[in-house]
Amino acid sequence: MPLMATINPGDEVIIPAPYWVSYPEMVALAGGEPVPVVCNRGTGFKLQPEALEKAITAKTNGSSCVRHRTRPARPIRAAN
């Protein structure tokens, strides 16, 4: 798992939400602390720079941000 090679114990890892159910557990297994950042319908479920900036702390690992290439829950195709 690539996360294990890049995360040190206690590192914070940003996870754009909605996310796949196992992402926080993957981060925790690698010794990190998951930090969910909400991405909503109004932004097309895209991570916004302002939200990302707010989530970054001194403990954030600069090389680790779990990102989703697919939308497992298909939030965009929710009831319109």
Sequence and secondary structure as in RCSB ss.txt:
>XXXX:A:sequence
MPLMATINPGDEVIIPAPYWVSYPEMVALAGGEPVPVVCNRGTGFKLQPEALEKAITAKTNGSSCVRHRTRPARP
IRAAN
>XXXX:A:secstr
 HHHHH  TT EEEEEES  TTHHHHHHHTT EEEEEE  GGGTT   HHHHHHH  TTEEEEEE   SS TT G
GGS  
